[in-house]
Amino acid sequence: MTTPSSTPTPFPRRTLLRGLGGAVLLGAAGTAPALASPSATTATGRIKSVAYVEVNSNSLANVGRYTLAGSGAPVFDFAVIFAANINYDGTNAVLYNNPQVQATLDSAATTIRPLQQKGIKVLLSILGNHQGAGFANFPDYASADRFAAQLAATVTQYGLDGIDFDDEWAEYGKNGTGQPNDFSFVYLLDALRKRLPDKLITFYYIGPASQHLSYGGQRAGDLVNYAWNPYYGSYNAPVIDGMGADRLAAAAVDLNNTSTSTMKSFAQRTKADGYGVYVTYDLRAGNYATTLSSFTQELYGSAAVYS
């Protein structure tokens, strides 16, 4: 996750455990099959609110503790498990869940299902891990599809609602891995969309993947449901062909570092500008109702209630 500066740099917000998981080949170049037809949905209804939770130190269940005064509707629409990794074992790109992420998935009956029963969608964030493997350097479609197969299997096994891509910390080129190319991320999105036609795919708009969003007549914007600003404390919408304002978040706030006056202002601007998403980061234990109310009053006309 990142915070704004004159020259944006990564926000030092986590220490991720490293390790190896199931293999996904980063094989030799080949011929890609035809890309899938566009299938991303357009946002409707209320402005969506997103809660990223650092599960290394906090419980995902905290997302479900907040409702709107009067209606009892949940404050948050999306809860994002932060974060699993795309790792590299010397030959293959592999999906890796550190112990805290795995524990969250294994305890889905108490960490995930209660949120879903409230109508909150639960996504798994996938993040680079300093090993050279990333979303932007698969050498061919088959390699991207093998990794997509791992993601789809995880979504299916644990009953998740989708995948969030965050192209930070990959360190492309390390360990002999390739540099970013034009087709890799689009191939990955296309392969995952074919495997998960009815699930959510979201994009934390950062890294080389954000600079390679179209290939072979297909656009990332036709495959991703939502995308958002990655710099907390700033208001700046991604520009992605095929995605209207109702599927984008310009507002991004850190619940522990962004002022409530800024949260309020961003909510007002989000509503006025017609953006469909408002993103928050680092919901922890304890009562955040006053903090959350700074934007829920503007977005939904109600204060947040903690239980």
Secondary structure, DSSP 4 states (H G I P E B T S, - for coil): -EE--SS-EE-----------EEEE-----PPPPPPPP-PPPP-SSPEEEEEEETTTS-GGGGGGEEETTT--BS-SEEEEEEEEEEE-SSEEEEE--HHHHHHHHTHHHHTHHHHHTT-EEEEEEEE-SSS--TT--SSHHHHHHHHHHHHHHHHHHT--EEEEE--S--TTGGGPPPP-SSHHHHHHHHHHHH-TTSEEEEE--SGGGG--EETTEEGGGT-SEEE--BTTEE-----TT--GGGEE-EEEETTTS-HHHHHHHHHHHHHHT--EEEEE---SS--HHHHHHHHHHHHSS-EEE-
